[in-house]
Amino acid sequence: MRPILVASNIVMDVSRSRILLGRRADNDCWEFPGGKVEAESVVEAGRREQYEETGMELLGEPALVGLADGWEWIGVTGKQWYVCAGLLWTRFNGEPELVEGKHVEWRWFSGNELPSPKDCTYGTIDLMKIMIAEFSNIAQLLTK
């Protein structure tokens, strides 16, 4: 089995200390915007997926927060092997809109009001763990 590479956009509005998550229509879980990398770079996929899902334009270049390797998720979900590349974006144009039917809601969260891990996708949980380990807590990250 080969992994599927996914661009996971960690979109931060630094001026308002908040981060964007979308609630999926199929499982009611929160996740970072993004999707599968096709015949393109991970950064290009991140930009494309963000626009397709939210109508937002991502600007500048992202920082790579880390990789969430979903090999261990297969036993829990019975699905494909995904590797999520967490791309941190702090510059963008527009506000999120429901463009595709994949999500039922886009919401900005401050560091102290993030959804609980049980309400998030595995990739989102793992990327948040990486961010917490790196920056001690999300609130600190949002104020940088």
N, C-alpha and C positions, 0 to 999 in steps of 0.2 A: 504494500500500500504506500502510495506517495502522498506527502502532505500537500495541502492546498494553502498557498500563501495569501494572507489577507492583510490589507492596509486598514488599520484601526486608527481613526483620527481622534486624537485627544485635543479637542478645540477648547481653548481657554480664552475667556474674556478677562484679561488681566486687570483692566481698569475697574471692573466691577467684581473681581474675585469670584468668578464662577466658571463652571465647566458644563459642556453640553452632552446630554445623553438622550437617546431615543427609546421609547417603549415599543417593543416589537408586537405586531398584531398576532403572530402565531403562538407565542408562549408567554406573553405579558411580562417579559423580562426587559430590564434596562440594558442598553449597550452603547458603546461609542459608535458614531457613524463610520461607515466604511464598507469594504467588500473585497471580493476576490480580485487579485492581480491577474490581468489578462496579458496581452502582448504589449507590455509597457513596464516602466519602472514602478517600484512601490510608491514613490512620491507622486508620479503621474496617476496611478490608480487611486491614491488618496484624494487628489484633487477632483478626479472624475466622479468617484463615488460620492463625495461630499456634495457636488453640484447636482448629481442625479437624485440623491435622497433628500436634500434640504433646499436646493436652489442657491446655496451659499458658495461664494468664491473664496478659496483659500489663497493667501498671498505669502510671498517670501518662501523661505525654505524651512522645513520642519526639523526638529531635533528628534533623534531616535531615542525613545525612552527605554525600550527593551523589547524582547521577543517573548511572547506567551506561547509555549509549545503545547499544543492540545493533544498530544499522544495519550496522556492519561485520561482525557475526557471521553475517549471512545468507549471504555467500559461502562461509563455512567450514562452516556447519551446514545450509544449504539450507532453513532454517525461517523462521518468522515474525520480524518486527521487534519486539523487546521493548525497553522502557525501564524499568529497575529503579530504583525510589526506595529508597535505603538508609536505613532508619529505625533509629536507635540507641535501644535500650530497655535500661534498667538496673534496672528494677523489674518483678518478676513473681511469680506464685504457682505452685508446683508444679515438678515435674521432668518432662522430656520422656518421652513414651511413644509407641510405635508405634501410632498410631490409624488412619491411612489406609495403604493399600498402596503409596503412592508412594515411601516410604523404607524401607530395610532396617535403618537404624541412626541413632540420634541420639547425638552425642558432644560433650562439652565439651573444648575445646582451650585450652591455655595459649598465650601469645604465641610461645614458642619451639618449639612442637610442631605448628604449623599444617601441614596437608597442602600438598604442592607444588602450584604452579599447574597442572601437567599433570593433577592429580587433582581439579580443581575445575571447576564450570561457568563459562562466560564471564562471566556477571553477577557471580558471587562474586569472580572474579579482578579484574574492573574495580573493584568496590567496595573490595576490599582495597587495591588500588593507590591509590585516593583516600584511604583511611584512612592508609596509610603516608606518602603525600605530606603529608598534613595534620599528622600526629603523629610523623613521622620513623621510627617502627616500631610494630608492633602491641603489643609488650610494654609500651612506654611508654603507649600508649592504655589498655591493660588495667589499669594501675596508677593511672590518674587517677580 
